[in-house]
Amino acid sequence: MTSSGVILAVVIALIVAYAVARTRRRMGLMVTGKTWLAVVAGVVVVLLALWASQTH
């Protein structure tokens, strides 16, 4: 994966984390930095797994 691919994965992860944070706030749940980090890490892992399955 090139550096532009990593940057794209992080941007996609941040967009998903933002949507999750807004949804959690609307449901009345707390949103902390740990929430953001967990969602970003999860999305990046899923995107890397998808990339690895497509290239190998």
C-alpha positions as CSV (number, residue, x, y, z in Angstrom):
1,M,0.0,0.0,0.0
2,T,1.4,3.4,-1.0
3,S,1.5,6.4,1.2
4,S,-1.5,7.9,-0.6
5,G,-3.4,4.7,0.1
6,V,-2.6,4.9,3.8
7,I,-3.7,8.6,3.9
8,L,-6.9,7.6,2.1
9,A,-7.5,4.8,4.7
10,V,-7.1,7.2,7.5
11,V,-9.4,9.8,5.9
12,I,-12.1,7.2,5.4
13,A,-11.6,6.0,9.0
14,L,-12.0,9.6,10.3
15,I,-15.2,10.1,8.3
16,V,-16.6,6.9,9.7
17,A,-15.5,7.8,13.3
18,Y,-17.2,11.2,12.9
19,A,-20.5,9.6,11.8
20,V,-20.3,7.1,14.7
21,A,-19.6,9.9,17.2
22,R,-22.6,11.9,16.0
23,T,-24.8,8.9,16.1
24,R,-23.7,8.1,19.7
25,R,-24.3,11.7,20.8
26,R,-27.8,11.6,19.3
27,M,-28.5,8.4,21.2
28,G,-27.3,10.1,24.4
29,L,-24.1,8.0,24.8
30,M,-20.8,9.5,25.8
31,V,-18.1,10.1,23.1
32,T,-14.5,10.2,24.3
33,G,-11.1,10.1,22.6
34,K,-11.0,6.3,23.2
35,T,-14.2,6.0,21.1
36,W,-12.6,7.9,18.2
37,L,-9.4,5.8,18.5
38,A,-11.3,2.5,18.6
39,V,-13.4,3.3,15.6
40,V,-10.5,4.6,13.6
41,A,-8.3,1.6,14.4
42,G,-11.1,-0.8,13.6
43,V,-11.9,0.8,10.2
44,V,-8.2,0.9,9.3
45,V,-7.8,-2.8,10.2
46,V,-10.8,-3.7,8.1
47,L,-9.6,-1.6,5.1
48,L,-6.1,-3.2,5.3
49,A,-7.7,-6.7,5.5
50,L,-9.7,-5.9,2.4
51,W,-6.6,-4.6,0.6
52,A,-4.6,-7.7,1.6
53,S,-7.3,-10.0,0.4
54,Q,-7.5,-8.3,-3.0
55,T,-3.7,-8.2,-3.6
56,H,-2.7,-11.7,-2.5
